[in-house]
């Protein structure tokens, strides 16, 4: 499992599988959580990842601290856009 965290958007992503391509996302926004959680599913219907917005409020601080050290920038970094000419 990989844990990614984007400080700018306060969004965490728990990547459960490297082997599957995301084919479907189910948005969850329960009133009790007061945030948004998205479930990503692969082509065989298996859960492959969870996106958690407002992560600082919803996840333990030690989990986010570990995620920042393991950040995989290609997943959550802004795209590499060349400057305008």
C-alpha positions in Angstrom: 0.0 0.0 0.0 1.2 3.5 -0.8 0.0 6.6 1.0 0.2 9.9 -0.9 -0.5 13.3 0.4 -0.9 16.7 -1.4 -0.5 19.5 1.1 -1.9 22.1 -1.3 -5.2 20.4 -1.6 -5.2 18.6 1.8 -5.9 15.4 -0.1 -4.6 11.9 0.7 -4.6 8.9 -1.5 -4.3 5.4 -0.2 -3.2 3.3 -3.1 -4.0 -0.4 -2.4 -2.9 -1.9 -5.7 -0.2 -1.2 -8.3 -1.5 -3.8 -10.6 -4.9 -2.5 -11.7 -6.0 0.5 -13.8 -8.8 2.6 -12.3 -12.0 2.1 -14.3 -14.6 3.4 -11.9 -14.8 5.9 -9.0 -17.6 6.0 -6.4 -17.9 9.3 -4.6 -19.0 9.1 -1.0 -20.0 12.2 1.0 -21.6 11.0 4.2 -22.9 13.9 6.3 -21.3 12.3 9.4 -17.9 12.7 7.9 -18.4 16.2 6.5 -15.8 15.6 3.8 -15.4 13.7 0.6 -14.1 10.2 0.1 -13.8 8.6 -3.3 -13.4 4.9 -3.8 -11.5 3.8 -6.9 -12.2 0.4 -8.4 -10.3 -1.6 -11.0 -11.6 -3.5 -14.0 -12.4 -6.6 -12.0 -14.4 -4.6 -9.5 -11.7 -4.7 -6.8 -11.1 -1.7 -4.6 -7.7 -0.3 -5.6 -7.6 3.1 -3.9 -9.2 5.7 -1.6 -9.0 9.5 -2.1 -9.7 11.5 1.1 -10.2 15.2 1.0 -9.8 17.3 4.2 -7.2 14.7 5.1 -5.8 16.6 8.1 -9.1 16.5 9.8 -10.0 12.9 8.9 -6.7 11.0 9.2 -4.2 10.5 12.0 -1.3 13.0 11.9 1.3 10.2 12.1 -0.2 8.7 8.9 0.1 12.0 7.0 3.6 12.5 8.3 4.6 9.2 6.9 2.8 9.9 3.7 4.8 13.0 3.1 8.1 11.2 3.3 6.8 8.5 0.9 5.1 11.0 -1.5 5.0 9.8 -5.1 5.1 13.1 -7.0 4.1 11.7 -10.4 0.7 10.8 -8.9 -0.2 14.2 -7.3 2.3 16.8 -8.6 1.0 19.4 -11.1 1.7 18.5 -14.7 4.9 19.6 -16.2 3.7 22.3 -18.5 6.2 24.2 -20.6 6.3 28.0 -20.3 4.4 30.0 -22.9 6.4 31.3 -25.8 
